[in-house]
């Protein structure tokens, strides 16, 4: 097509009006075809001229990039990008005429954190840079799959170690605890205050180690999940009532909201409450000076969701992908197994758990549980009747 147009342009001076119209129509059709191809692409494409102003922005780029104006503009690309970090990146790379491949950026979205990979390459013609090509790819699901694979591999390795840990640590701890009690009895009446304090410290550390081992074994052994039809709102309400006094004592305002449209779901109440308790405990630990804790349920399409939100310290972006991994913790006395347990319990229910967080602004964990087909039909029928 390009060679044909070049030959036609050489003859344009000898063409009559009808031939010129035909050539222009051919150009229009070819341009529409190219625009259709670009707009049908899943990846975003932005073409900038020599002054870094966007000449072309396809539909996917409009969807993926936080642009204040998706229309072609005389202003440089970075001036129409709403995100500050991404805007700085574009300015630095475009002005430096650099080539950058797959630089990732994270954005908040209603469904959770969204990740895009941006590549910037110069457009070269006749050995000179004539502009810039920006390629944008959504990598959110890819990163989630990688995180799920890492968690599965970590859990598999923990399972292999579980029997050895039970034998090598838990049994000796029991023996040590018994002998500490025997020492107390043998020295009764012959110990000063300091020796008693030392023995108290030993007992406290034994209990702490034992709690770690118990959590570890709970995390790796197969769960005996027995789901029965239960009121999800009722399960969350019971937990909220259970934690309300403790929250108030910590200076935390606990509120709970329930969507009446959430149907009866097959859940194992014991395990689900344990998963929620771990999330609530984490939220409270993130608010040492008090704050607000919110529990809520909502029906969203074919999923029933439980939200646990806090106004605490938040989680840095680089740590979000690690928080469900065993032994990862940012707390001084944390075992790093609480969120692993919650993740495992939710997965055993056929659901998913996601997190959205900003440092200094708080965190929201969302548990999504599938609504069975029968309940979906009942909800749809109730909606039609109204």
N, C-alpha and C positions, 0 to 999 in steps of 0.2 A: 504493500500500500504506500509506503514511504517513497519508493522509487517511482511508482506511478505518479504520485503527486509532484515529485520533482520534475519529471518529464512534462507534466501538464503545465507547471509554472513556467517552464521555458517557452511554451507555445501560447501563453495567455494573451500576448500582444496580438496574435493572429486569430484569436477566437472571436466568434460572434456572441451576441448577448445571450442567446439560448445555451450555448456551450458553457459560458461563464456561470450562468445560473446552475447548470447541471453540476459543474465542479464545486460550486459553493454548497449545493445540497449534499454532495458526496462528503465534503468536509464536515458539515453539520451532522450527518449520520454517523460518521466515524467518531466524532467527538462524543456524541451521545452514547455510542457503544462503549467507548473507553470509560466514560463516567459511570455507566451501568456496571461495568466490570469492577471498578474501584469501590462503588457503593455496595457491591455484593460480597466484598471480601470481609472475612471475620476479623482481620487485623486492621488497625488504623494506619492510614497513610496521610502525611502532611508534606506538601512540597512548598519550599520557601525560595524566594528569589535571592539575588545577590545582596539585598539590604535586609535579609532575614524576615521579610514579610511573607505571610502565608498566601500562596497563589491558589492552592487546592487543599481542601480538607474533606476526606470522605466520611461517610456516615458512621463507620466504626470509630474513627478518630473523634468525632463529635461525642460519641457515647462514652469513650474510654478516658478522654482528657477533660480536665476541669476547665473548659474554655469559657471566658465571659462572653465571647462572640465567635460563633463558628464560621461566620462569613469571611471570605477573603478580605484582607485589610492591608492598608498601607503601613500600619504599625508593626514593629517586630513581634515575632511569635511570643516572646517571653512577657510582653506587656499585656497580652490577652489571656494569660494562664492564671487562673484564680489561686492555685496553690503556690505558696511562697517558695517552698523548697524546690519544686519542679521548675518554677520560673527562674530561680537562680541557676539551676542546672542548664536550662536552655540558653540563657545569656552567656554563661561561661563557655559552653561548648560551641555555640554558633559563632560568637565573636572570635574564639580561638581557632575556628575552622578545624576542630578536632573530629576524630572518628571514635564513637563510643558504642559499644555493643551490649545490649541486655542489661542496662542499669535499671534496677528495680525500685519502685516507689509504692508506698502503702497509703490508702485513703480510707476514711470511715465511710460506711454505707449502711443503710437500714438492715441489710442482711448480714452485716459483719464487716471485717476488714477486707478491702479489695486491693489486689496487688497487680501492678502492670509492669512490663519490661519495655524500656524505651531504647531504641537504637538510632543513632544519628550518623549519617554518612554524607560526604560532600557529593554534589552532582558535578561531574567533570565533563567538559566538552572542549575539544581542540586544546587539550593539555592545560586548561584553565578552569577554576572553580566557578560555576555559573549559578550555584544555589545549593540547597540542602534538602536531603530526603530524610524524613523522620518516620520511623516505623514503630508502632505501638502494639503490644501483644498482651492480652489478659493472661496472667499466670496464677490467678487465685486458686483455681482447682488443682493445678499442678503442684503448687506448694502444699495444699491440704493433703493431697495423695502422698506426697513425700513425708509429711509429718505423721500421717496415719501409719505409713510403712515403718518409720522409725519407732513409733510407739509399739507396733506389733512385734518388731524385732526385739525391742527392749523387754517387753513382757515375756517373750519366748525364752530369752536368756535368763530372766528371773525365775521362770518356772523350773528350769534345769537346776538352778542353785538351791531351790527351796528345801529339798530334803536334807541337803548337807547343812544348811543354815539351822534348820530345826534341831538337828542332832548336835551340831558343834557349838551352838550358842545358847539356845533355850534351856536345854538340860543342865549345862554347867551353871547357868544363872540361878536355876532353882536350888541347886546344891549350895551355891554361895550364900543365897538368902537364908537357907536353913542353918548353915554354920555361923552366920552372923547372929542369929537368934540364940544359938548355943553359947557363943562367946558372951552375949549379954547375961545369960543365966549364970555362966561360970564366974563372971566378974561382978555379979550383983552385990552391992554393998561395999565393993572395993574399988570402984572407979570414981574418978573426979569428974567434974562437969565437962571438961574438954574431951575426954575419951568418949563420953556419951554422944557429944556432938559429932565426933568423927564417925562413929557408928551410924548416926542418923544420915550423914552424907552418903555413906556407903549404901544404905538402904534406898535412899532417893535415886542414886545412880542405877542401882539394880532395877528399880521400878521403871525408870526411863528406858533403859536398854530392853527390858521385857516388853514395854509398849511398842518399841520400834520393831522388835521381832514379830510381835503379834500382828502389827499392821502389814509387815512384809509378807507374812504367810497368808494373810487375808487377801493380799493383792495378787498372789501368784496361784493359789489353789483354785480349782474349778468352782464356780459359783452354782449353788443349787437354786437357780431362779425358778420360782413357781408363780407365774403371773395369773392373777384372777381378776375378774371385772371389778373395778373399784372406782371410787369418786376421786379423780385427780385433784379437784379443788379441795376436797376434804383432807387429803394427804398433806397438801401444802399448808392448809390452815392449821392442822395439828402441829406441824413443825414450827410455824410462826408463833402459836400460843406457847409452845414449849420454850422457845428462845427469847420471848419478849422481856421477861424479867432480867435475864442476863444482859440483854442488850441495853436496857434502861440503866442498869448499874454501871455499864461502860460508857454512859453518855451518848448512846446511839438511839436515834428515833427509828423504830421499826414500823413500816406500813405494809399492808398486804391488800392486793386487789385481785378479784377473781372474775373471769369471763364466764357468765352463766351458760354460754353456748358450748363450753368444753364438755364433751360427752364422757360417758363411762368408758374406761380403758382397761385393758388387761395389763396390770402391773404387779410387781412384787413389792408390797408396801414397805416391808422391812428394809430391803436394799435401796429402794428409791429414796426413803427418808434419810438413809445413811449418806447417799450421794449428795442430797441437798444440805445435810448438816455439815459436810465437809466444805461445801461452797460458802455457807453462811459463816462458819468459823473463820475461813480465809478472809471473807469480807470484813468481819469484825477486827481481825488482826491488822488489816490495812487501814483501820481508823483508830489509832491509839489515843487520839485526842477527841474522840467522838465524831459523829456525823450522821448520815441518813442511810438506812438500809431498806430496800424495797423488794418485796416478793410479789410476783404477779403471774397469772396464767392468762393465756390468750389462745384462741382457736384461729389458725392461719391456714386456710385451705385444707389440705389433708394431713396437717400436723397440729398437735397440741403442744404448746410451748410453755415452759416455766422460765421466768426471768429472775435472776438474783443480781440486783444492782447496788453498788455502794458509791459513796463519795470520798473514797480513800485515796491512797497515794498513787494508785494506778500502776501499770506495767509497761516498761519500755518496749518499743517495737521489736527490738532484736531479741527479746526474751519470750515474746508471745508464742513462738513456735516450739518452745521447750517446756512450757509449764505443765504439760500432761505427761512428761517423761518421768520415769521413776527416779527418785532421789534428787530431782531438781527442786531447789527451794531457795527463796530469798529471805526466809525467816531464820533468825539465829538458832532457835530451838526446833525448827521444823524438820520432819522426817523426809519430806519430799515424796510422800506416798498418798497424801490425801486426795489430790486431784487425779492421780493415777487411778485410785479406787473409784472415784466418781466417773471418770471416763469409761472404765471397764464396766461398771454397773449400767450406765446408759447404753453402751454398745450391746450388752446382754439383753437389753429390752428392745433391740432393733432400732434405737434412736441415735442421735448425734448431739454433741455438745460443742458449742463455739464460744469464743470470747471476743469482746470488743473493749479496748481500754486506751486511755490517754494518761500519760504521767501527770500527776497533780490534779486530774479531773475525775478519777474514779474508774470503775470497771463494771461491766455487765456480762455475766455468764448466761447463756441461753441453752436450755435442754429442749430438744425437739423430739417428740415421740410420735410415731406414726398412728394415724387413726385407722382402725380396721375398715375394710370395705363395707361391711354391714352398717357401721356407724355413719360412714360417709353418706350412704343412701338415705338413712333416717334424717340426717341433717339437711340434705338436699330436699327431701320431701317436706320437712317442716318449713323450709324456706319458701317452697312453692305454694304451700297452704296459706302462708301469710301474704 
